[in-house]
């Protein structure tokens, strides 16, 4: 099962993903895409680490997330990937030619890795980047476009999509007619 958890910054996405993962079967694995490129980000990473329950496997992988996911799925039943937007940012900053087509390809590969292990639960965290203004510079617009494209691909492939707003989750997929009978 592939679950996409999306929402704005500081909306509670990571906490929600951890809560859902704790309900899943063990063993559990966390794939972190962030890099400690400055002191402030290092503090954020440490805060995220301390929020995770003990006993989880951890892979820190800023670029080859699909490979890390495939490896984790070989040994774990529940995997959290946090987060797609940082992953896309890492790829964009590493390769000046990175664009929407590459973002879509990476997202398709991630979704395919989930589909190959249907008994596992993969919870993917991302930021909703399309609700704000159009950025004023080319790099920021490319980031928004790449992250938005990856989110679309993963969202369409996901069995479930949860939108977090102010710490409250709203199921946006499946909806009535798409397999949800609630």
C-alpha positions in Angstrom: 0.0 0.0 0.0 1.3 3.5 -0.9 0.1 6.4 1.2 0.9 10.0 0.3 0.8 12.5 3.1 0.8 16.1 1.8 0.2 19.6 3.2 1.9 22.8 3.9 5.1 23.4 5.9 4.7 22.6 9.6 1.2 21.2 9.0 2.0 18.0 10.9 2.8 15.7 8.0 5.8 14.0 9.5 4.1 13.4 12.8 1.0 12.0 11.1 3.2 9.7 9.0 5.0 8.3 12.1 1.7 7.7 13.8 0.4 5.8 10.8 3.6 3.8 10.5 3.5 2.8 14.2 0.1 1.2 13.4 1.7 -0.8 10.6 3.5 -4.1 10.8 7.2 -4.2 11.8 9.9 -4.0 11.2 9.8 -0.3 10.3 12.3 1.8 8.3 12.7 5.5 7.9 14.3 7.0 4.7 15.4 10.6 5.3 16.2 12.8 2.3 17.4 15.9 4.1 21.1 16.9 4.3 22.7 18.8 7.1 24.1 21.5 5.0 24.0 24.1 7.7 23.6 24.2 11.5 19.9 25.0 11.4 19.1 22.0 9.2 21.3 19.8 11.4 19.1 20.8 14.4 16.0 20.1 12.4 17.3 16.6 11.5 18.2 15.9 15.1 14.6 16.9 16.2 13.2 14.6 13.5 15.4 11.7 14.8 14.4 12.2 18.4 10.7 12.2 17.4 11.0 8.7 15.9 10.3 5.7 18.1 13.2 3.5 19.0 14.0 0.4 17.0 13.5 1.8 13.5 16.0 1.2 10.8 17.3 4.5 9.2 18.6 5.3 5.8 19.8 8.8 5.0 19.7 9.1 1.2 19.4 12.5 -0.5 19.5 11.3 -4.1 18.8 7.6 -4.8 15.7 7.3 -2.8 14.2 4.6 -5.0 17.2 2.4 -4.4 17.0 3.0 -0.7 13.3 2.2 -0.7 13.8 -1.0 -2.6 16.5 -2.1 -0.2 14.3 -1.2 2.8 11.3 -3.1 1.4 13.5 -6.2 1.2 13.6 -6.3 5.0 10.8 -4.2 6.4 7.0 -4.2 6.2 6.5 -0.4 6.9 8.6 2.3 5.4 8.3 6.1 5.8 10.0 8.3 3.1 10.4 11.9 4.3 10.3 13.9 2.1 9.7 14.2 -1.6 10.2 18.0 -1.8 13.6 17.8 -0.1 14.5 15.0 -2.5 13.5 17.0 -5.5 15.4 20.0 -4.2 18.6 17.8 -3.7 18.3 16.5 -7.3 17.6 20.0 -8.7 20.6 21.6 -7.0 22.9 18.7 -8.0 22.0 18.9 -11.7 21.3 22.2 -13.4 19.4 20.4 -16.2 17.0 18.6 -13.8 13.4 19.3 -14.8 9.8 18.1 -14.7 10.5 15.1 -16.9 13.2 13.8 -14.6 11.1 14.5 -11.5 8.2 12.5 -13.0 10.6 9.7 -13.9 12.0 9.5 -10.3 8.5 9.6 -8.9 7.3 6.8 -11.3 10.3 4.7 -10.2 9.4 5.2 -6.5 5.8 4.3 -7.1 6.9 1.2 -9.1 9.1 0.1 -6.2 6.0 0.2 -3.9 3.9 -1.7 -6.4 6.5 -4.5 -6.5 5.9 -5.1 -2.7 2.2 -4.8 -2.3 2.2 -6.4 1.2 4.3 -3.6 2.6 3.0 -0.1 3.6 5.0 2.8 2.3 4.1 6.3 3.6 5.6 9.1 1.6 5.6 12.7 3.0 5.7 15.7 0.7 4.9 19.4 0.8 2.0 20.8 -1.2 3.8 23.5 -3.3 1.1 24.7 -5.6 -1.1 26.7 -3.2 1.1 29.8 -3.1 2.2 32.6 -5.4 4.3 32.1 -8.5 7.9 32.4 -7.4 9.9 35.4 -8.7 12.9 33.5 -9.9 13.6 30.7 -12.3 15.2 28.2 -9.8 12.2 28.5 -7.4 9.7 28.1 -10.3 11.6 25.0 -11.5 11.6 23.6 -7.9 7.9 24.2 -7.6 7.3 22.6 -11.0 9.5 19.5 -10.3 8.0 19.0 -6.8 4.5 19.5 -8.1 5.0 17.0 -10.9 6.5 14.4 -8.6 3.5 14.9 -6.2 1.1 14.4 -9.0 2.7 11.2 -10.1 2.9 9.7 -6.6 -0.6 11.0 -5.7 -2.1 9.2 -8.8 -0.3 6.0 -7.9 -1.1 6.1 -4.2 -3.8 4.0 -2.7 -4.5 6.7 -0.2 -3.7 10.5 0.0 -4.0 12.4 3.2 -3.9 16.3 3.3 -2.7 17.8 6.6 -3.9 21.2 7.5 -3.1 22.7 11.0 -2.4 19.2 12.3 -5.6 17.7 11.1 -5.8 15.1 8.4 -8.3 15.0 5.6 -8.5 12.0 3.4 -8.6 13.1 -0.2 -8.1 9.7 -1.8 -9.8 7.3 -2.0 -13.1 9.1 -2.3 -16.5 7.7 -2.9 -16.4 5.9 -6.2 -12.7 5.1 -5.8 -13.0 2.2 -3.4 -13.9 4.1 -0.2 -17.1 3.0 1.4 -17.2 4.9 4.6 
